[in-house]
Amino acid sequence: MPNKLYSHKRVRYWDVYDTDDICAVFADKKLHPQSVRKWIKNGLKTIDSGKPALIYGNDLIVFLKKQNTKNKCVTAFDELFCMACKDARPIYQNKITVTQKANMLAVCGLCRVCKTKMFQNYKLADFPSLRKKFHVVDVLELYDCEVSSGKTHIHAHKHQPVSESGQGVLF
């Protein structure tokens, strides 16, 4: 079973935790007390060697940050993470599809090794760099909110009344 990620943002810096308190903080992830004991064996600092094991919030935060970043793969700007290969891979034929979502760009490309789809999110400001580095095949819903486009259904047209000379002519 893969390791779960436990957010260090739930832990209070100045508090002192015992095993049950840590399990209560991560109750939604169903953290077992034996897992916390394993963390202590693997390097989580305790206040002393007494029972129950007491842990400073700061030490727990440092340990969780280290655990959460231990197995992460760092990708270069021109690579995406392939879930099938479990590694950072270059994109097949440098062709990508870009979709705008909220405040980011969702980029999709094919793995050069196994030809499965790979996904990565970029900042909106990275779009010019993406266009220089890759061949953008398709851009979906990419627009600048500051500049109005013609695709909106709201138009500022003023309706002018029809003149009388044009009303009588039907043919």
PyRosetta script that sets phi, psi and omega in degrees:
from pyrosetta import init, pose_from_sequence

init()
pose = pose_from_sequence("MPNKLYSHKRVRYWDVYDTDDICAVFADKKLHPQSVRKWIKNGLKTIDSGKPALIYGNDLIVFLKKQNTKNKCVTAFDELFCMACKDARPIYQNKITVTQKANMLAVCGLCRVCKTKMFQNYKLADFPSLRKKFHVVDVLELYDCEVSSGKTHIHAHKHQPVSESGQGVLF")
pose.set_psi(1, 136.9)
pose.set_omega(1, -178.8)
pose.set_phi(2, -69.9)
pose.set_psi(2, 155.3)
pose.set_omega(2, 178.3)
pose.set_phi(3, -70.0)
pose.set_psi(3, 138.1)
pose.set_omega(3, 177.3)
pose.set_phi(4, -84.8)
pose.set_psi(4, 152.5)
pose.set_omega(4, 175.9)
pose.set_phi(5, -96.0)
pose.set_psi(5, 127.2)
pose.set_omega(5, 178.5)
pose.set_phi(6, -111.4)
pose.set_psi(6, 119.9)
pose.set_omega(6, -175.2)
pose.set_phi(7, -70.7)
pose.set_psi(7, 126.3)
pose.set_omega(7, 177.8)
pose.set_phi(8, -73.2)
pose.set_psi(8, -12.1)
pose.set_omega(8, -177.8)
pose.set_phi(9, -73.4)
pose.set_psi(9, -13.7)
pose.set_omega(9, 177.4)
pose.set_phi(10, -80.8)
pose.set_psi(10, -17.7)
pose.set_omega(10, -174.0)
pose.set_phi(11, -90.3)
pose.set_psi(11, 134.8)
pose.set_omega(11, 177.3)
pose.set_phi(12, -86.5)
pose.set_psi(12, 132.7)
pose.set_omega(12, -173.4)
pose.set_phi(13, -58.3)
pose.set_psi(13, -46.1)
pose.set_omega(13, -171.9)
pose.set_phi(14, -92.4)
pose.set_psi(14, -4.8)
pose.set_omega(14, -177.9)
pose.set_phi(15, -79.8)
pose.set_psi(15, 159.4)
pose.set_omega(15, 174.7)
pose.set_phi(16, -112.2)
pose.set_psi(16, 132.1)
pose.set_omega(16, -175.5)
pose.set_phi(17, -118.7)
pose.set_psi(17, 145.8)
pose.set_omega(17, 166.2)
pose.set_phi(18, -108.1)
pose.set_psi(18, -177.3)
pose.set_omega(18, -174.7)
pose.set_phi(19, -59.1)
pose.set_psi(19, -44.3)
pose.set_omega(19, -178.6)
pose.set_phi(20, -68.2)
pose.set_psi(20, -35.2)
pose.set_omega(20, 178.0)
pose.set_phi(21, -64.1)
pose.set_psi(21, -41.5)
pose.set_omega(21, 179.0)
pose.set_phi(22, -65.0)
pose.set_psi(22, -40.4)
pose.set_omega(22, 177.3)
pose.set_phi(23, -64.6)
pose.set_psi(23, -34.0)
pose.set_omega(23, 178.1)
pose.set_phi(24, -69.4)
pose.set_psi(24, -36.1)
pose.set_omega(24, 178.5)
pose.set_phi(25, -63.5)
pose.set_psi(25, -38.5)
pose.set_omega(25, -178.9)
pose.set_phi(26, -108.2)
pose.set_psi(26, 40.6)
pose.set_omega(26, -178.3)
pose.set_phi(27, -64.0)
pose.set_psi(27, -34.6)
pose.set_omega(27, 179.8)
pose.set_phi(28, -67.7)
pose.set_psi(28, -25.0)
pose.set_omega(28, 177.1)
pose.set_phi(29, -91.3)
pose.set_psi(29, -0.2)
pose.set_omega(29, 178.1)
pose.set_phi(30, 57.4)
pose.set_psi(30, 48.8)
pose.set_omega(30, 177.6)
pose.set_phi(31, -70.3)
pose.set_psi(31, 128.7)
pose.set_omega(31, -178.4)
pose.set_phi(32, -93.3)
pose.set_psi(32, 145.3)
pose.set_omega(32, 178.3)
pose.set_phi(33, -57.9)
pose.set_psi(33, -30.2)
pose.set_omega(33, 178.4)
pose.set_phi(34, -65.5)
pose.set_psi(34, -31.8)
pose.set_omega(34, 176.4)
pose.set_phi(35, -65.5)
pose.set_psi(35, -39.8)
pose.set_omega(35, 178.2)
pose.set_phi(36, -66.0)
pose.set_psi(36, -39.0)
pose.set_omega(36, 177.3)
pose.set_phi(37, -63.6)
pose.set_psi(37, -36.3)
pose.set_omega(37, 176.6)
pose.set_phi(38, -66.6)
pose.set_psi(38, -37.6)
pose.set_omega(38, 176.0)
pose.set_phi(39, -60.2)
pose.set_psi(39, -41.1)
pose.set_omega(39, 179.9)
pose.set_phi(40, -64.0)
pose.set_psi(40, -40.1)
pose.set_omega(40, 177.0)
pose.set_phi(41, -66.8)
pose.set_psi(41, -29.7)
pose.set_omega(41, -177.9)
pose.set_phi(42, -90.2)
pose.set_psi(42, 7.9)
pose.set_omega(42, 172.2)
pose.set_phi(43, 123.7)
pose.set_psi(43, 0.1)
pose.set_omega(43, 175.7)
pose.set_phi(44, -70.3)
pose.set_psi(44, 123.1)
pose.set_omega(44, -175.5)
pose.set_phi(45, -73.5)
pose.set_psi(45, 138.5)
pose.set_omega(45, 172.5)
pose.set_phi(46, -111.5)
pose.set_psi(46, 162.1)
pose.set_omega(46, -179.0)
pose.set_phi(47, -65.8)
pose.set_psi(47, -47.2)
pose.set_omega(47, 177.9)
pose.set_phi(48, -149.1)
pose.set_psi(48, -176.1)
pose.set_omega(48, -177.9)
pose.set_phi(49, -91.7)
pose.set_psi(49, 10.5)
pose.set_omega(49, -178.4)
pose.set_phi(50, -76.2)
pose.set_psi(50, 172.0)
pose.set_omega(50, 177.3)
pose.set_phi(51, -111.5)
pose.set_psi(51, 136.5)
pose.set_omega(51, -3.8)
pose.set_phi(52, -73.1)
pose.set_psi(52, 158.6)
pose.set_omega(52, 179.5)
pose.set_phi(53, -70.6)
pose.set_psi(53, 122.5)
pose.set_omega(53, 179.0)
pose.set_phi(54, -108.9)
pose.set_psi(54, 138.6)
pose.set_omega(54, -173.5)
pose.set_phi(55, -131.1)
pose.set_psi(55, 130.9)
pose.set_omega(55, 174.0)
pose.set_phi(56, -69.4)
pose.set_psi(56, 145.3)
pose.set_omega(56, 178.2)
pose.set_phi(57, -59.9)
pose.set_psi(57, -37.7)
pose.set_omega(57, 179.2)
pose.set_phi(58, -61.8)
pose.set_psi(58, -43.4)
pose.set_omega(58, 179.6)
pose.set_phi(59, -65.5)
pose.set_psi(59, -37.1)
pose.set_omega(59, 177.8)
pose.set_phi(60, -66.6)
pose.set_psi(60, -39.3)
pose.set_omega(60, 178.2)
pose.set_phi(61, -62.4)
pose.set_psi(61, -46.8)
pose.set_omega(61, 179.8)
pose.set_phi(62, -61.2)
pose.set_psi(62, -43.8)
pose.set_omega(62, -179.2)
pose.set_phi(63, -64.1)
pose.set_psi(63, -44.7)
pose.set_omega(63, -179.4)
pose.set_phi(64, -66.0)
pose.set_psi(64, -38.6)
pose.set_omega(64, 176.7)
pose.set_phi(65, -61.7)
pose.set_psi(65, -42.4)
pose.set_omega(65, 179.5)
pose.set_phi(66, -65.6)
pose.set_psi(66, -42.1)
pose.set_omega(66, 179.9)
pose.set_phi(67, -65.5)
pose.set_psi(67, -39.8)
pose.set_omega(67, -176.5)
pose.set_phi(68, -73.3)
pose.set_psi(68, -24.7)
pose.set_omega(68, -179.3)
pose.set_phi(69, -99.6)
pose.set_psi(69, -5.4)
pose.set_omega(69, -174.5)
pose.set_phi(70, -62.3)
pose.set_psi(70, -42.8)
pose.set_omega(70, -174.0)
pose.set_phi(71, -103.3)
pose.set_psi(71, 14.7)
pose.set_omega(71, 180.0)
pose.set_phi(72, -79.9)
pose.set_psi(72, 145.4)
pose.set_omega(72, 179.0)
pose.set_phi(73, -102.9)
pose.set_psi(73, 125.9)
pose.set_omega(73, 178.9)
pose.set_phi(74, -88.4)
pose.set_psi(74, 126.1)
pose.set_omega(74, -179.6)
pose.set_phi(75, -108.1)
pose.set_psi(75, 147.1)
pose.set_omega(75, 174.3)
pose.set_phi(76, -76.8)
pose.set_psi(76, 169.8)
pose.set_omega(76, -178.1)
pose.set_phi(77, -61.6)
pose.set_psi(77, -33.8)
pose.set_omega(77, -176.5)
pose.set_phi(78, -96.2)
pose.set_psi(78, 16.4)
pose.set_omega(78, 178.6)
pose.set_phi(79, -124.6)
pose.set_psi(79, 154.1)
pose.set_omega(79, 173.5)
pose.set_phi(80, -124.0)
pose.set_psi(80, 158.6)
pose.set_omega(80, -179.8)
pose.set_phi(81, -88.0)
pose.set_psi(81, 124.2)
pose.set_omega(81, 179.0)
pose.set_phi(82, -93.2)
pose.set_psi(82, 122.0)
pose.set_omega(82, -179.8)
pose.set_phi(83, -72.2)
pose.set_psi(83, -28.0)
pose.set_omega(83, 179.3)
pose.set_phi(84, -75.6)
pose.set_psi(84, -43.7)
pose.set_omega(84, -179.8)
pose.set_phi(85, -82.4)
pose.set_psi(85, -18.8)
pose.set_omega(85, -177.7)
pose.set_phi(86, 60.1)
pose.set_psi(86, 40.6)
pose.set_omega(86, -180.0)
pose.set_phi(87, -158.4)
pose.set_psi(87, 164.9)
pose.set_omega(87, 175.8)
pose.set_phi(88, -75.8)
pose.set_psi(88, 129.3)
pose.set_omega(88, -177.0)
pose.set_phi(89, -132.2)
pose.set_psi(89, 150.9)
pose.set_omega(89, 173.2)
pose.set_phi(90, -72.7)
pose.set_psi(90, 162.5)
pose.set_omega(90, -175.3)
pose.set_phi(91, -90.7)
pose.set_psi(91, 137.5)
pose.set_omega(91, -179.4)
pose.set_phi(92, -62.8)
pose.set_psi(92, 123.5)
pose.set_omega(92, 179.2)
pose.set_phi(93, 55.9)
pose.set_psi(93, 17.5)
pose.set_omega(93, -179.5)
pose.set_phi(94, 52.0)
pose.set_psi(94, 33.5)
pose.set_omega(94, 179.2)
pose.set_phi(95, -104.9)
pose.set_psi(95, 127.4)
pose.set_omega(95, 179.8)
pose.set_phi(96, -129.9)
pose.set_psi(96, 158.8)
pose.set_omega(96, 171.6)
pose.set_phi(97, -114.5)
pose.set_psi(97, 133.2)
pose.set_omega(97, -177.0)
pose.set_phi(98, -116.0)
pose.set_psi(98, 131.0)
pose.set_omega(98, 176.6)
pose.set_phi(99, -127.7)
pose.set_psi(99, 133.7)
pose.set_omega(99, 178.4)
pose.set_phi(100, -88.6)
pose.set_psi(100, 129.9)
pose.set_omega(100, 176.2)
pose.set_phi(101, -131.1)
pose.set_psi(101, 120.7)
pose.set_omega(101, 178.2)
pose.set_phi(102, 46.1)
pose.set_psi(102, -107.0)
pose.set_omega(102, -177.4)
pose.set_phi(103, -113.4)
pose.set_psi(103, 30.9)
pose.set_omega(103, -178.7)
pose.set_phi(104, -149.0)
pose.set_psi(104, 169.8)
pose.set_omega(104, 175.7)
pose.set_phi(105, -112.9)
pose.set_psi(105, 127.0)
pose.set_omega(105, 175.8)
pose.set_phi(106, -96.3)
pose.set_psi(106, 117.7)
pose.set_omega(106, -177.1)
pose.set_phi(107, -106.0)
pose.set_psi(107, 135.1)
pose.set_omega(107, 179.2)
pose.set_phi(108, -126.3)
pose.set_psi(108, 135.7)
pose.set_omega(108, 177.9)
pose.set_phi(109, -150.8)
pose.set_psi(109, 171.6)
pose.set_omega(109, 179.0)
pose.set_phi(110, -100.8)
pose.set_psi(110, 143.6)
pose.set_omega(110, 177.6)
pose.set_phi(111, -69.0)
pose.set_psi(111, 136.6)
pose.set_omega(111, -179.3)
pose.set_phi(112, -69.9)
pose.set_psi(112, -24.8)
pose.set_omega(112, -176.5)
pose.set_phi(113, -89.2)
pose.set_psi(113, -54.5)
pose.set_omega(113, -172.0)
pose.set_phi(114, -110.6)
pose.set_psi(114, -1.9)
pose.set_omega(114, 176.8)
pose.set_phi(115, 62.7)
pose.set_psi(115, 25.7)
pose.set_omega(115, 173.6)
pose.set_phi(116, -92.4)
pose.set_psi(116, 158.8)
pose.set_omega(116, -178.8)
pose.set_phi(117, -71.0)
pose.set_psi(117, 139.5)
pose.set_omega(117, 176.6)
pose.set_phi(118, -124.3)
pose.set_psi(118, 145.9)
pose.set_omega(118, -178.0)
pose.set_phi(119, -129.2)
pose.set_psi(119, 148.2)
pose.set_omega(119, 175.2)
pose.set_phi(120, -156.5)
pose.set_psi(120, 148.1)
pose.set_omega(120, 177.5)
pose.set_phi(121, -103.1)
pose.set_psi(121, 140.5)
pose.set_omega(121, 177.8)
pose.set_phi(122, -128.8)
pose.set_psi(122, 164.5)
pose.set_omega(122, 175.0)
pose.set_phi(123, -75.4)
pose.set_psi(123, 156.4)
pose.set_omega(123, 177.4)
pose.set_phi(124, -62.0)
pose.set_psi(124, -32.7)
pose.set_omega(124, -179.3)
pose.set_phi(125, -69.5)
pose.set_psi(125, -14.9)
pose.set_omega(125, -179.4)
pose.set_phi(126, -83.0)
pose.set_psi(126, -3.1)
pose.set_omega(126, -176.3)
pose.set_phi(127, -59.7)
pose.set_psi(127, -44.5)
pose.set_omega(127, 177.3)
pose.set_phi(128, -60.3)
pose.set_psi(128, -37.4)
pose.set_omega(128, 178.4)
pose.set_phi(129, -67.9)
pose.set_psi(129, -37.6)
pose.set_omega(129, 177.1)
pose.set_phi(130, -63.3)
pose.set_psi(130, -40.0)
pose.set_omega(130, 180.0)
pose.set_phi(131, -67.1)
pose.set_psi(131, -32.3)
pose.set_omega(131, 178.3)
pose.set_phi(132, -73.4)
pose.set_psi(132, -37.6)
pose.set_omega(132, -173.1)
pose.set_phi(133, -84.5)
pose.set_psi(133, -34.7)
pose.set_omega(133, -174.0)
pose.set_phi(134, -121.5)
pose.set_psi(134, 165.6)
pose.set_omega(134, 171.4)
pose.set_phi(135, -94.9)
pose.set_psi(135, 108.1)
pose.set_omega(135, -177.6)
pose.set_phi(136, -80.0)
pose.set_psi(136, 112.6)
pose.set_omega(136, -176.7)
pose.set_phi(137, -81.3)
pose.set_psi(137, -42.4)
pose.set_omega(137, -175.2)
pose.set_phi(138, -145.4)
pose.set_psi(138, 137.4)
pose.set_omega(138, 176.3)
pose.set_phi(139, -121.9)
pose.set_psi(139, 117.7)
pose.set_omega(139, -177.6)
pose.set_phi(140, -107.9)
pose.set_psi(140, 123.8)
pose.set_omega(140, 175.2)
pose.set_phi(141, 56.3)
pose.set_psi(141, 37.0)
pose.set_omega(141, 179.0)
pose.set_phi(142, -96.5)
pose.set_psi(142, 113.9)
pose.set_omega(142, 179.8)
pose.set_phi(143, -151.1)
pose.set_psi(143, 162.9)
pose.set_omega(143, 179.6)
pose.set_phi(144, -102.0)
pose.set_psi(144, 122.0)
pose.set_omega(144, -177.3)
pose.set_phi(145, -70.1)
pose.set_psi(145, -20.6)
pose.set_omega(145, -179.1)
pose.set_phi(146, -73.5)
pose.set_psi(146, -30.3)
pose.set_omega(146, -177.7)
pose.set_phi(147, -109.1)
pose.set_psi(147, 123.7)
pose.set_omega(147, -178.3)
pose.set_phi(148, -69.2)
pose.set_psi(148, 142.9)
pose.set_omega(148, 179.0)
pose.set_phi(149, -111.7)
pose.set_psi(149, 167.7)
pose.set_omega(149, 179.0)
pose.set_phi(150, -81.2)
pose.set_psi(150, -2.7)
pose.set_omega(150, -177.4)
pose.set_phi(151, -84.3)
pose.set_psi(151, -6.2)
pose.set_omega(151, -177.7)
pose.set_phi(152, -79.0)
pose.set_psi(152, 157.0)
pose.set_omega(152, 179.9)
pose.set_phi(153, -89.2)
pose.set_psi(153, -3.4)
pose.set_omega(153, -180.0)
pose.set_phi(154, -98.7)
pose.set_psi(154, 117.7)
pose.set_omega(154, 179.0)
pose.set_phi(155, -122.1)
pose.set_psi(155, 148.3)
pose.set_omega(155, -178.6)
pose.set_phi(156, -97.5)
pose.set_psi(156, 37.0)
pose.set_omega(156, 179.5)
pose.set_phi(157, -79.2)
pose.set_psi(157, 135.0)
pose.set_omega(157, 175.5)
pose.set_phi(158, -96.8)
pose.set_psi(158, 130.0)
pose.set_omega(158, 178.7)
pose.set_phi(159, -79.9)
pose.set_psi(159, 123.4)
pose.set_omega(159, 179.3)
pose.set_phi(160, -97.6)
pose.set_psi(160, 138.3)
pose.set_omega(160, 179.2)
pose.set_phi(161, -65.5)
pose.set_psi(161, 146.5)
pose.set_omega(161, -180.0)
pose.set_phi(162, -73.3)
pose.set_psi(162, 133.6)
pose.set_omega(162, 180.0)
pose.set_phi(163, -72.0)
pose.set_psi(163, 156.6)
pose.set_omega(163, -177.7)
pose.set_phi(164, -67.7)
pose.set_psi(164, -30.1)
pose.set_omega(164, -178.5)
pose.set_phi(165, -67.6)
pose.set_psi(165, -29.5)
pose.set_omega(165, -179.9)
pose.set_phi(166, -84.4)
pose.set_psi(166, -14.7)
pose.set_omega(166, -176.8)
pose.set_phi(167, -75.8)
pose.set_psi(167, -34.5)
pose.set_omega(167, -175.3)
pose.set_phi(168, -77.0)
pose.set_psi(168, -19.6)
pose.set_omega(168, -176.1)
pose.set_phi(169, -90.4)
pose.set_psi(169, 112.8)
pose.set_omega(169, 178.7)
pose.set_phi(170, -104.4)
pose.set_psi(170, -26.8)
pose.set_omega(170, -175.9)
pose.set_phi(171, -116.2)
pose.dump_pdb("model.pdb")
